[in-house]
Every structure is written in C-alpha cells, then in structure tokens.
Amino acid sequence: MQYMLLIYQNEMDASTQDKATMAKVYQEYQALNEDLKKRGQFISNHGLKPHTTATTLKVRDGKTVTTDGPFAETREQLGGYYVVEAKDLDEAIGIAERIPSARWGTVEIRPVWG
C-alpha cells in the first residue's frame, strides 16, 4: 500500500539554522532516500518552496477565487512530502520516524487511494 508522508515544520525555525546543520540534515535526507530506494519503498519525494509562494484556490458557484498563501494560518507549514510503499501503517510509521524533520516538526501519514 502507498502512504503519503506530509512533512510540516515551522519555516522560521528552519531558516535560522546554520549552514553546517542544514548540510548534515540534507545528508540525512539523502541517506534515507537511498535506503528507501534500495528497499523498493521509495515512490517519490519533494521539498516545497516557502508557504509565501503558495496560492489557494476555491471554486464556488462556478466562480474561481484564488488567494495568496496557504488556506489557514498555522505554526507549522507544509514543507515537503514522501510517497512510500509500506505493507501497513506500522511500517509507514517506521519510515516516517526516520525523516529528519520529524525531530522538530510533524509528519502526517495518510494512505493513498489506490
């Protein structure tokens, strides 16, 4: 079964990290990606640009309305995602807890309609 792992974190916290710390985190992500690929569990992943680049869209009564930014004000913003193959929720949780950002942010785990 495929699961989407949505990675949330406070963008302001991430922007205050020094380059050495961010380089280490990037290496951890690379190692996780390679391990998931080796195990046949990797489907895709991407980081997202800051929430200030987001556009939210609604269609109401046939009219499209767009607004700048995310739908809701929150303390954590969606920063990226993984789509992985896991036999069950427990295995997906095991993968999610290996995501470096889980140490200071939040990872939401959802099964993908298949």
N, C-alpha and C positions, 0 to 999 in steps of 0.2 A: 504494500500500500504506500502511496505517496503522501508525504506530510510537508506542509509549508511551515517554516520556522521564521516568524516575523521578529526582527530584532529592533527593540526600542531602547533608546538611551537619550540622555539629556545632551543635546548638541553643544551647549555651552561648556559642559564638563569636558567633553572630548576635545574641544578647541583649545583648552588650557593645558593640555598635555605637552610635555617637551618632545622634541624630535626623536630622541633615543627611546623613550617609552613607546611612542607610536610605531617606530620601526620594529620593536620587539612584538607588539601586538600584531602588526602586519605579518611578521614571520609565523606567528601562531596560527593566523588565519590560513596562510599558505600551507602549513603542515596539516591542518585539519582538512583542507580541500584535497590534498594529495592522498591522505589516508582514506577519505570517503570515496575517492575515485578508485583507489586500489581495491576497496571492499565492494565496489559496484553499487554504492549507495548514493553517489552524487548524481543529481539531475541538473541543478543549476544554482547559481547564487549571484547576487549583485549587491553592491552598496548603492545607496541613493544619495543624490545631491541634497543639500540642506533643505529643510522644510520651507524656507523662504522662496524656493524655486517652484513649489507645488502650485497647482491650480485645481480647485474643486469644482465639479460640475453637477448640476441638478437639471432635470427636465420636469417641468410642472405645467400641466395643461397645454402641452405641446410647445412650450417655450423653454429654451435652453438658457440657463443662468450660470455664469462662471464667476468664481471669486478667487482672489489670490490667497495662497497659503492652504494649510490643511483644514479639514472640516471643523475640528474642535481645538481649543486651546488646551494643551496638556503639559505636564512637566517633562515627559519623555516623548521623543518624536521617532517615527518610523525611520530607521537608518539603513535598513537593508533586509535581505531575506535569503534563505536557502530553500530549495525544494529537494527533499531527500527520499530515498526508498528505505522503508523500515518495515519489519514484519508486524509490528504492533506499536501502540502508544508508548509502552515502556522502552522499546528500542529507540523511538523518536526522542523521548525524554533524554536518554543516554547520549544521543548525538547533540541535542540542544545544550546540555550542560557543558559540553566541550567548546562551545562558541565563546571566544574570549570576552565579548561584550556582556555575556551573562553575568560576569563578576561584578559589574557596576550598573548594568541596565536590566532589561527584562526580555525574555524570549517567549512569544506566544506560539503555541503549537496547534496547528489545525490540519485535520485530514483533508486531502484534496478529493473533490468529486472525481470519480474515475469511470 
